[in-house]
Amino acid sequence: MSHVVLLADDDAAIRMVLNQALTRAGYEVRPTGNISTMWNWVSRGEGDVLITDVAMPDGNAFEVMPKIKKLRPDLPMIVMSAQNTFMTAIRANEVGAYEYLPKPFDITEVLSVVARALADAKKPTTGQRNADEVGETMPLVGRSAAMQEIYRALARLMQTDLTVMITGESGTGKELVARALHDFGKRRNGPFVAINMAAIPRDLIEAELFGYEKGAFTGANARSSGRFEQAEGGTLFLDEIGDMPMDAQTRLLRVLQEGEYTMVGGRSAIKTNVRIVAATHRDLGQMIRQGLFREDLYYRLNVVPIRLPPLRERVDDIGDLTLHFLRVAQREGEPVKTITSDAIKLMQNYSWPGNVRELENLVRRLSALYADESISVEIVQNELNIAERPQVNSGGGPVDVSVAVEAHIGQVLGEYEPNLPPAGLYQRVIDRVEAPLIAMALNACGGNQIKAADLLGLNRNTLRKKIRVHSIEIVKHSRRNG
């Protein structure tokens, strides 16, 4: 006997295409263009799986889905929507949807989801939050295909405590994603604590993470809680995890393995209950090969990997993002501004090395510095200064190190505007350049420190000291000429 698929969609063309595909796959399909008919079928116990659009002529599917879930908890519900936003994915998950499919979708994917829904004996439980509690606040903006996968992954993670590793270039919104995981997840009533490893002096990272007892070191005049204690019951966001020194990596691994930690200068173990979300813009795989990052820690953190696409891979979102930032500026007291379609097109053709953060800064400048009510293509061209902007590696050749360092420092300063970064910027930049330089030189010399010291032009004792300072693991091997 064939399975019955209930299909509800306001668009007759979509109903026809899905009806044909599902029928060819051997399903009996009952299509409708309204919620009332769909509800009548469901309440009579008909159908083995439901496919429904969100926005229908006689109502919103999200309003009736909790009733369906209560009446028929074993009926898998697959949600379609052209409103491809983060909140749509979240709400679909909260009202008990088996899967969320943003339009336009692939017919093959629909058939696969239907088959999987019918085969699964256990269906996902309804989220604990009521959809009305979420509101319409949009923590993430964009409807591109690249962002749809992010939304769907986040929706599935909201009611779990799985450790998440967010990767992506600087400025792609890694902390925003981490906050969304916390704010819409089951730990939302607990604290969200963030720590940027690149902004903390290397010798203070363990004290920052785990806290310290009075007298633990010079200047420790009183007990101080660390970020793990501050985040108890909530989420701890470890930003730029690739900049964590090896000693601190070892202690973090022990915490993840044993679920407890010891304060600096302390003796008793402290149990911890936090969700870990880590992020980095660095290639941790390469760092592992260079001996700069622990492989066992990587696998502890990389339980669920999420890669945020750079802005150049989601140019379709630039219009929505620009309008969003203009609205934010308006709420903060800036005058109402519009932007021409030609200006948006120009922005879509730009490379955006600083990603969404660079776009946000541009829009804020456009809103604050220009009296024009409409932002023209000429204004955008003038601000981007595309023709004269130096590129770090525009021709695919060797990277200009000085330009790369200048771009990095400019980015760091921009992140802390209007304030300044923490003290120690010089040493942090030197460390970031020096550590991979020494690691790669050692790798090129097969782990031979004498050859590496000669290659770098350093005294051997100086090289040994820097290897210890940067916790660089030496892997000895023979280099073969191919």
GIRA-V99689 format. One record per residue. RES is the residue in one small letter. PSI is psi in whole degrees, 0 to 359 (999 if undefined). OMEGA is omega in whole degrees, 0 to 359 (999 if undefined). Layout:
res = (RES/RES)
psi = (PSI/PSI)
omega = (OMEGA/OMEGA)
This chain:
res = (m/s/h/v/v/l/l/a/d/d/d/a/a/i/r/m/v/l/n/q/a/l/t/r/a/g/y/e/v/r/p/t/g/n/i/s/t/m/w/n/w/v/s/r/g/e/g/d/v/l/i/t/d/v/a/m/p/d/g/n/a/f/e/v/m/p/k/i/k/k/l/r/p/d/l/p/m/i/v/m/s/a/q/n/t/f/m/t/a/i/r/a/n/e/v/g/a/y/e/y/l/p/k/p/f/d/i/t/e/v/l/s/v/v/a/r/a/l/a/d/a/k/k/p/t/t/g/q/r/n/a/d/e/v/g/e/t/m/p/l/v/g/r/s/a/a/m/q/e/i/y/r/a/l/a/r/l/m/q/t/d/l/t/v/m/i/t/g/e/s/g/t/g/k/e/l/v/a/r/a/l/h/d/f/g/k/r/r/n/g/p/f/v/a/i/n/m/a/a/i/p/r/d/l/i/e/a/e/l/f/g/y/e/k/g/a/f/t/g/a/n/a/r/s/s/g/r/f/e/q/a/e/g/g/t/l/f/l/d/e/i/g/d/m/p/m/d/a/q/t/r/l/l/r/v/l/q/e/g/e/y/t/m/v/g/g/r/s/a/i/k/t/n/v/r/i/v/a/a/t/h/r/d/l/g/q/m/i/r/q/g/l/f/r/e/d/l/y/y/r/l/n/v/v/p/i/r/l/p/p/l/r/e/r/v/d/d/i/g/d/l/t/l/h/f/l/r/v/a/q/r/e/g/e/p/v/k/t/i/t/s/d/a/i/k/l/m/q/n/y/s/w/p/g/n/v/r/e/l/e/n/l/v/r/r/l/s/a/l/y/a/d/e/s/i/s/v/e/i/v/q/n/e/l/n/i/a/e/r/p/q/v/n/s/g/g/g/p/v/d/v/s/v/a/v/e/a/h/i/g/q/v/l/g/e/y/e/p/n/l/p/p/a/g/l/y/q/r/v/i/d/r/v/e/a/p/l/i/a/m/a/l/n/a/c/g/g/n/q/i/k/a/a/d/l/l/g/l/n/r/n/t/l/r/k/k/i/r/v/h/s/i/e/i/v/k/h/s/r/r/n/g)
psi = (134/151/147/125/121/124/118/115/136/335/114/324/318/319/319/314/314/321/313/315/317/323/316/331/358/12/151/121/137/97/149/159/14/160/323/317/316/316/321/316/312/316/336/1/13/156/146/340/146/130/122/145/162/304/116/159/328/22/186/129/330/334/330/341/322/325/319/317/322/319/317/79/340/2/110/134/124/124/134/150/142/349/75/71/166/318/329/315/318/314/324/318/320/329/8/20/141/320/153/126/109/142/145/146/167/129/322/321/321/313/321/318/318/314/319/321/320/330/333/127/324/132/149/144/155/139/154/340/144/140/328/335/336/321/191/15/129/97/335/139/138/141/12/161/324/323/336/320/323/313/316/319/316/320/322/335/348/321/25/169/19/142/136/136/116/122/155/160/160/136/5/350/34/317/327/319/318/318/323/319/322/309/332/8/184/351/18/335/353/177/152/117/127/142/130/112/329/344/359/130/142/321/359/357/317/320/322/319/312/353/176/154/160/131/7/328/171/125/349/80/350/160/140/129/149/180/327/316/320/330/6/127/358/222/134/117/113/92/148/52/336/345/5/129/159/320/316/327/318/317/322/319/319/322/316/326/318/346/23/162/168/134/155/124/359/168/328/142/143/123/145/144/83/154/132/127/122/159/152/152/1/160/98/330/315/321/324/316/330/357/20/350/138/128/321/325/321/314/334/324/329/42/309/105/137/120/122/127/145/161/328/345/0/49/336/340/351/321/311/318/318/314/322/313/327/321/321/316/322/319/334/8/355/154/158/130/149/170/139/157/326/324/321/317/320/317/327/339/1/153/336/65/334/3/213/325/320/319/317/316/320/311/322/322/316/322/325/327/344/134/342/138/330/127/117/170/327/320/315/317/318/320/318/327/49/317/329/354/124/137/140/320/63/335/5/2/197/143/135/109/318/321/321/317/317/318/320/314/319/322/316/314/321/327/330/359/141/7/181/154/167/156/150/19/317/309/325/320/316/316/319/331/319/318/306/330/311/317/317/327/317/318/319/333/15/24/1/112/329/313/320/319/321/317/319/342/33/154/144/322/322/318/315/319/317/328/319/316/317/3/45/126/129/120/112/132/164/135/131/137/123/999)
omega = (183/176/182/178/175/186/180/179/181/184/183/181/179/178/182/181/180/179/181/183/181/179/178/179/175/179/170/187/174/183/174/179/180/183/185/178/179/180/178/179/183/183/177/178/182/175/178/177/181/172/183/170/180/184/180/183/184/177/181/184/180/181/183/184/176/178/179/181/180/182/183/185/182/179/179/181/179/186/172/177/172/177/191/181/177/183/177/178/180/182/177/179/184/181/171/179/175/180/178/181/177/175/355/183/178/181/179/179/179/180/179/180/179/180/180/180/180/182/183/178/181/179/181/181/178/178/185/182/172/184/181/181/184/182/183/178/185/181/180/184/176/181/182/179/180/182/180/178/178/182/183/179/180/180/180/185/189/184/176/175/183/177/186/174/180/178/180/180/177/178/182/177/183/179/178/178/178/179/178/177/180/188/182/180/185/177/186/180/177/181/170/184/181/175/180/183/182/184/182/175/187/185/180/186/181/178/179/182/191/182/180/178/176/180/182/178/181/181/179/186/179/177/180/180/177/184/178/179/180/184/184/181/182/185/174/182/180/183/181/181/179/180/179/179/187/180/179/176/181/179/178/179/180/178/181/181/189/180/178/181/177/178/175/183/180/181/184/179/180/177/181/179/179/170/181/170/181/180/176/173/184/178/184/177/178/179/177/180/180/181/183/181/182/180/181/176/179/182/174/182/188/180/175/179/175/178/177/181/173/184/180/177/180/184/178/182/186/178/179/181/180/179/178/181/175/178/178/179/179/179/181/174/178/180/179/180/170/180/184/179/178/178/177/180/178/179/179/180/180/187/179/178/179/175/187/179/178/178/179/179/178/183/179/176/180/182/187/191/185/182/182/178/179/180/185/178/180/179/180/179/181/181/180/180/189/186/186/184/177/179/181/182/188/185/179/180/181/180/174/187/182/178/180/179/179/180/180/181/177/179/179/179/180/181/185/180/3/180/176/176/176/180/179/182/182/184/179/178/178/180/183/177/188/184/178/178/181/181/181/176/176/179/180/181/177/179/180/185/179/179/181/178/178/180/182/183/181/169/183/178/177/179/180/180/182/176/178/182/183/179/182/177/181/178/182/178/178/178/179/178/179/999)
